[in-house]
């Protein structure tokens, strides 16, 4: 009997982490597991055979996707060909809905059971995707507590497994913080502002210039501040050089948890990094900017009370959000200064972020997700 075979599709660095952790846990009971599909360095480390790397897939926004449509379509067709050639027993699709929901249709048509891990944000926009999910997905695994009821009401088999980052993200000890800052050439006695402008090239282009402007305003008021920027894997230093020209910012590759955990305040692009920052308990200002055309075309379809995940998880506004036209250097600097100097506001935010951490579930999310995938696979075997 051949080893179990898994198709996995992760289009972004965060999904690569979630998918790799899931594969790692599956290998504990199935060491001979064959995994192939789309992913990044973490999935490679788990022995997956990649049809394409996340660095070739990470685009955001309507206009950006259009510009890369031919290349993305070529990757998609290669992946479908690999599915036909290798005939997986089960598929795990991680977030990345523009591509993964198409894979779901292809896989379902071929009789492959589909587990969708990390829900598309149907609660925010494109709610009609629920119909495709109901028709093609055997089980939805969600990582935010408010998502479970949405799928249950829609008749989709769903399980809240908790957030995988709960296991991975922990505040540093004072000694670890001091050691990291010294190794980065900074003074542990002076406050640090962390910058996380995003993990995609388009995010850097849109988010970093106003953040660089905010640095100038902050230094005018607080010359004692130090700045660290967490550079996402796969992004070259040259992307940061022009926006940060002359700004006293140190780039730290691949150590976002150390950067944020060592900071007094973090300026964070909306996305997974806001969840990491919440788990670290660091006060934050959430920012985001899309291209004007993408925002204009997409805004009428978005229906959420908040953009930042900590606010959505809490069900109320616990961190400030500065989005699109409001995202100016002056506004960011004002919010950051408040968090640097208003001790009561900081204490309130830290308490709220502790509540967010508790809502994200107990440790063991990746193990629970792997168990659900195994259940789905075994159930499919029994029916065949």
C-alpha positions as CSV (number, residue, x, y, z in Angstrom):
1,X,0.0,0.0,0.0
2,X,1.4,3.4,-1.0
3,X,2.0,6.1,1.6
4,X,-0.8,8.7,2.1
5,X,-0.6,11.6,-0.3
6,X,-1.5,15.2,0.6
7,X,-2.0,18.2,-1.7
8,X,-1.5,21.4,0.2
9,X,-1.9,25.0,-1.1
10,X,-0.5,28.0,0.8
11,X,-0.1,31.3,-1.0
12,X,1.4,33.5,1.6
13,X,4.1,33.4,4.4
14,X,1.5,33.1,7.2
15,X,-0.2,30.2,5.3
16,X,3.1,28.5,4.8
17,X,3.7,28.5,8.5
18,X,0.2,27.1,9.3
19,X,0.5,24.5,6.5
20,X,4.0,23.4,7.6
21,X,2.9,23.0,11.2
22,X,0.0,20.9,10.1
23,X,2.2,18.7,7.9
24,X,4.7,18.3,10.8
25,X,1.9,17.0,13.1
26,X,0.6,14.7,10.4
27,X,4.0,13.2,10.0
28,X,4.1,12.2,13.7
29,X,1.5,9.5,12.9
30,X,2.3,9.1,9.2
31,X,6.0,9.6,8.8
32,X,5.8,8.3,5.2
33,X,3.3,11.0,4.2
34,X,3.9,12.5,0.7
35,X,3.0,16.2,0.6
36,X,3.1,18.4,-2.6
37,X,1.6,21.7,-3.8
38,X,2.1,25.4,-3.2
39,X,4.0,26.8,-0.3
40,X,7.2,28.3,1.0
41,X,10.4,27.6,2.9
42,X,8.7,26.1,5.9
43,X,6.8,23.6,3.9
44,X,10.1,22.7,2.1
45,X,11.6,22.1,5.5
46,X,8.8,19.6,6.2
47,X,9.7,17.7,3.0
48,X,6.9,19.0,0.7
49,X,7.5,18.9,-3.0
50,X,6.6,22.4,-4.2
51,X,5.0,23.2,-7.6
52,X,5.5,26.9,-6.9
53,X,6.9,29.0,-4.0
54,X,5.0,31.6,-2.1
55,X,7.4,34.3,-3.3
56,X,5.9,33.8,-6.8
57,X,2.3,34.0,-5.5
58,X,2.1,36.9,-3.0
59,X,0.1,39.7,-4.6
60,X,-2.7,41.7,-3.1
61,X,-5.5,43.8,-4.5
62,X,-7.6,43.7,-7.6
63,X,-5.3,45.7,-9.9
64,X,-2.2,43.9,-8.7
65,X,-3.8,40.5,-9.4
66,X,-4.7,41.6,-12.9
67,X,-1.1,42.6,-13.6
68,X,0.1,39.1,-12.6
69,X,-2.8,37.1,-14.0
70,X,-0.9,35.2,-16.8
71,X,1.9,34.1,-14.4
72,X,-0.6,33.0,-11.7
73,X,-2.7,31.1,-14.2
74,X,0.4,29.2,-15.4
75,X,1.2,28.2,-11.8
76,X,-2.4,27.2,-11.3
77,X,-2.4,24.9,-14.4
78,X,0.9,23.3,-13.3
79,X,-0.6,22.6,-9.9
80,X,-3.8,21.0,-11.4
81,X,-1.5,18.9,-13.7
82,X,0.3,17.7,-10.5
83,X,-3.0,16.8,-8.9
84,X,-3.9,14.7,-11.9
85,X,-0.6,13.0,-12.0
86,X,-0.2,12.3,-8.3
87,X,-3.8,11.7,-7.2
88,X,-3.8,13.0,-3.6
89,X,-5.9,11.2,-0.9
90,X,-6.9,14.5,0.7
91,X,-6.2,18.2,0.1
92,X,-5.6,21.0,2.6
93,X,-6.2,24.5,1.3
94,X,-4.9,27.3,3.5
95,X,-6.5,30.7,3.2
96,X,-5.6,32.3,-0.2
97,X,-9.2,32.1,-1.5
98,X,-8.8,33.6,-5.0
99,X,-6.8,30.6,-6.0
100,X,-7.8,28.0,-3.4
101,X,-11.5,28.1,-4.0
102,X,-10.7,27.3,-7.7
103,X,-8.6,24.4,-6.5
104,X,-11.5,23.3,-4.3
105,X,-13.7,23.0,-7.4
106,X,-11.0,21.0,-9.3
107,X,-10.4,18.7,-6.4
108,X,-14.0,18.1,-5.6
109,X,-14.7,17.2,-9.3
110,X,-11.9,14.6,-9.0
111,X,-13.3,13.1,-5.9
112,X,-10.6,14.4,-3.5
113,X,-11.8,15.4,0.0
114,X,-11.0,19.0,0.7
115,X,-10.2,20.5,4.1
116,X,-10.1,24.3,4.1
117,X,-7.8,25.6,6.9
118,X,-8.1,29.3,7.7
119,X,-11.3,30.6,6.4
120,X,-11.7,33.1,3.6
121,X,-13.0,36.3,5.1
122,X,-16.6,35.8,3.9
123,X,-17.7,37.8,7.0
124,X,-16.0,40.8,5.4
125,X,-16.6,40.6,1.7
126,X,-17.5,38.2,-1.1
127,X,-20.1,36.5,1.0
128,X,-21.3,34.5,-2.0
129,X,-18.2,32.3,-1.6
130,X,-20.1,30.4,1.0
131,X,-22.0,28.6,-1.8
132,X,-18.8,27.3,-3.4
133,X,-17.5,26.3,0.1
134,X,-20.7,24.4,0.9
135,X,-20.5,22.5,-2.4
136,X,-16.8,21.6,-2.5
137,X,-15.3,21.6,1.0
138,X,-15.7,18.5,3.2
139,X,-14.6,20.4,6.4
140,X,-13.8,24.0,7.3
141,X,-11.2,24.5,10.0
142,X,-11.4,28.1,11.4
143,X,-8.9,29.9,13.6
144,X,-11.1,32.7,14.9
145,X,-14.0,32.0,17.3
146,X,-16.6,34.1,15.6
147,X,-16.3,32.2,12.3
148,X,-17.6,28.9,13.6
149,X,-21.3,30.0,13.8
150,X,-21.2,31.6,10.4
151,X,-20.4,28.3,8.8
152,X,-22.6,26.2,11.0
153,X,-25.6,28.4,10.0
154,X,-24.7,27.9,6.4
155,X,-24.7,24.1,6.7
156,X,-20.9,23.7,6.3
157,X,-19.1,21.1,8.4
158,X,-16.9,23.3,10.6
159,X,-14.5,23.1,13.6
160,X,-12.9,25.9,15.5
161,X,-9.3,24.6,16.2
162,X,-7.9,27.8,17.7
163,X,-5.1,29.9,16.3
164,X,-1.7,28.2,15.5
165,X,0.2,31.3,16.6
166,X,-0.8,30.8,20.2
167,X,1.8,28.0,20.4
168,X,4.4,30.0,18.5
169,X,4.3,33.5,19.9
170,X,5.3,34.4,23.5
171,X,6.6,37.7,25.0
172,X,10.3,37.7,25.6
173,X,11.9,37.8,29.0
174,X,13.5,41.1,30.0
175,X,16.9,39.5,29.6
176,X,16.1,38.2,26.2
177,X,14.8,41.6,25.2
178,X,18.0,43.3,26.3
179,X,20.2,40.8,24.6
180,X,18.3,41.1,21.3
181,X,18.4,44.9,21.4
182,X,22.2,44.9,22.2
183,X,22.8,42.5,19.3
184,X,20.8,44.8,17.0
185,X,23.0,47.8,18.0
186,X,20.3,49.5,20.1
187,X,20.2,50.7,23.7
188,X,17.9,48.6,25.9
189,X,17.2,51.5,28.2
190,X,15.7,53.6,25.4
191,X,12.2,53.0,24.0
192,X,11.8,51.2,20.6
193,X,9.2,51.6,18.0
194,X,8.7,48.5,15.8
195,X,7.6,48.8,12.1
196,X,5.9,46.0,10.3
197,X,4.9,47.4,6.9
198,X,3.8,44.1,5.4
199,X,5.1,40.9,3.8
200,X,4.4,41.7,0.1
201,X,6.2,44.1,-2.2
202,X,3.0,46.0,-2.9
203,X,2.4,46.5,0.8
204,X,5.9,47.9,1.3
205,X,5.3,50.3,-1.6
206,X,2.0,51.6,-0.2
207,X,2.6,51.4,3.6
208,X,6.3,52.3,4.1
209,X,6.4,55.9,2.8
210,X,3.8,57.2,5.3
211,X,5.5,55.2,8.1
212,X,8.8,56.8,7.2
213,X,7.1,60.2,7.4
214,X,5.7,59.3,10.9
215,X,9.3,58.6,12.0
216,X,10.3,62.1,11.3
217,X,7.4,63.5,13.3
218,X,8.1,61.1,16.2
219,X,11.8,62.1,16.4
220,X,10.9,65.8,16.4
221,X,8.9,65.1,19.6
222,X,11.0,62.2,21.0
223,X,14.6,62.2,19.9
224,X,15.2,59.3,22.3
225,X,13.2,56.9,20.2
226,X,14.8,54.0,18.4
227,X,13.3,52.2,15.4
228,X,13.4,48.6,14.2
229,X,11.8,47.3,11.1
230,X,10.9,43.6,10.8
231,X,11.7,42.6,7.2
232,X,9.6,39.8,6.0
233,X,11.4,36.8,4.4
234,X,11.8,37.0,0.7
235,X,11.9,40.8,0.6
236,X,15.1,42.5,-0.5
237,X,16.7,45.4,1.4
238,X,16.6,47.5,-1.8
239,X,12.8,47.8,-1.4
240,X,13.3,49.7,1.8
241,X,16.2,51.9,0.9
242,X,14.4,54.8,-0.9
243,X,11.4,55.1,1.5
244,X,13.7,55.1,4.5
245,X,16.5,57.2,3.1
246,X,18.0,59.1,6.0
247,X,15.8,57.6,8.6
248,X,17.5,55.9,11.6
249,X,15.8,52.5,11.1
250,X,17.5,49.2,11.6
251,X,16.2,46.3,9.4
252,X,16.0,42.9,11.0
253,X,15.3,40.0,8.7
254,X,13.0,37.2,9.8
255,X,12.7,38.0,13.5
256,X,9.4,39.8,13.7
257,X,8.5,38.4,17.1
258,X,11.8,39.6,18.6
259,X,11.3,43.1,17.0
260,X,7.7,43.5,18.3
261,X,8.4,41.9,21.6
262,X,11.2,44.4,22.3
263,X,9.1,47.4,21.4
264,X,7.2,49.9,23.4
265,X,4.8,50.4,20.5
266,X,4.4,48.7,17.1
267,X,3.2,50.3,13.8
268,X,1.7,47.3,12.1
269,X,0.1,46.6,8.7
270,X,-3.3,45.0,9.0
271,X,-3.1,41.3,8.7
272,X,-1.6,38.3,10.5
273,X,1.1,40.5,12.1
274,X,-1.6,42.2,14.2
275,X,-2.4,38.8,15.7
276,X,1.2,38.2,16.5
277,X,1.5,41.7,18.0
278,X,-1.6,41.0,20.1
279,X,-0.2,37.7,21.4
280,X,3.0,39.5,22.3
281,X,1.0,42.1,24.3
282,X,2.7,45.0,22.5
283,X,0.5,48.2,22.2
284,X,0.0,48.8,18.5
285,X,-1.3,51.2,15.8
286,X,-2.8,49.3,12.8
287,X,-2.3,50.8,9.4
288,X,-3.0,49.9,5.8
289,X,-3.2,51.4,2.4
290,X,-4.1,49.9,-1.0
291,X,-3.7,51.4,-4.4
292,X,-6.5,54.0,-4.9
293,X,-8.1,52.0,-7.7
294,X,-8.1,48.7,-5.7
295,X,-9.6,50.5,-2.7
296,X,-12.2,52.2,-4.9
297,X,-13.3,49.0,-6.6
298,X,-13.3,46.9,-3.4
299,X,-14.6,49.2,-0.7
300,X,-18.4,48.9,-1.6
301,X,-18.2,45.2,-1.0
302,X,-16.6,45.3,2.4
303,X,-19.0,45.1,5.4
304,X,-17.1,44.9,8.7
305,X,-17.1,47.1,11.7
306,X,-13.4,46.8,12.0
307,X,-10.3,46.0,9.9
308,X,-7.8,44.9,12.5
309,X,-8.1,41.3,13.6
310,X,-7.7,42.1,17.3
311,X,-10.7,44.3,17.1
312,X,-12.7,41.7,15.2
313,X,-11.8,39.0,17.7
314,X,-12.6,41.2,20.7
315,X,-15.9,42.4,19.0
316,X,-14.9,46.0,19.8
317,X,-12.2,48.6,19.1
318,X,-9.2,47.8,21.2
319,X,-6.5,49.1,18.9
320,X,-6.5,52.2,16.6
321,X,-7.0,51.6,12.9
322,X,-5.7,54.1,10.3
323,X,-6.7,53.0,6.9
324,X,-6.3,54.4,3.3
325,X,-6.8,58.2,3.1
326,X,-6.6,58.6,6.9
327,X,-3.2,56.9,6.9
328,X,-1.0,60.0,7.1
329,X,2.4,60.4,8.9
330,X,0.8,63.0,11.3
331,X,-2.0,60.7,12.3
332,X,0.3,57.7,12.9
333,X,2.7,59.8,14.9
334,X,-0.1,61.2,17.1
335,X,-1.4,57.7,17.9
336,X,2.1,56.4,18.6
337,X,3.0,59.2,20.9
338,X,-0.2,58.7,22.9
339,X,0.8,55.0,23.4
340,X,4.3,56.0,24.4
341,X,3.2,58.6,27.0
342,X,-0.4,57.7,28.2
343,X,0.2,55.0,30.8
344,X,-3.5,54.3,31.5
345,X,-4.2,53.9,27.8
346,X,-1.3,51.4,27.5
347,X,-2.5,49.5,30.5
348,X,-6.1,49.3,29.1
349,X,-4.8,48.1,25.7
350,X,-2.6,45.4,27.3
351,X,-5.6,44.1,29.3
352,X,-7.7,44.0,26.1
353,X,-4.9,42.2,24.2
354,X,-4.8,39.6,27.0
355,X,-8.5,39.1,26.4
356,X,-7.9,38.7,22.6
357,X,-5.2,36.0,23.4
358,X,-7.7,34.0,25.5
359,X,-10.3,34.2,22.8
360,X,-7.9,32.7,20.2
361,X,-8.1,29.3,21.9
362,X,-5.9,27.1,23.9
363,X,-2.5,25.8,22.7
364,X,-2.5,22.9,20.3
365,X,-4.3,24.3,17.2
366,X,-2.0,22.7,14.6
367,X,-2.3,19.3,16.3
368,X,-6.1,19.6,16.3
369,X,-6.1,20.7,12.7
370,X,-4.0,17.7,11.7
371,X,-6.3,15.4,13.6
372,X,-9.3,16.8,11.7
373,X,-7.5,16.3,8.4
374,X,-6.7,12.7,9.3
375,X,-10.4,12.1,10.2
376,X,-11.5,13.5,6.9
377,X,-9.1,11.4,5.0
378,X,-10.0,8.2,6.9
379,X,-13.7,8.9,6.4
380,X,-13.2,9.3,2.7
381,X,-11.3,5.9,2.6
382,X,-14.2,4.2,4.4
383,X,-16.7,5.6,1.8
384,X,-14.6,4.6,-1.2
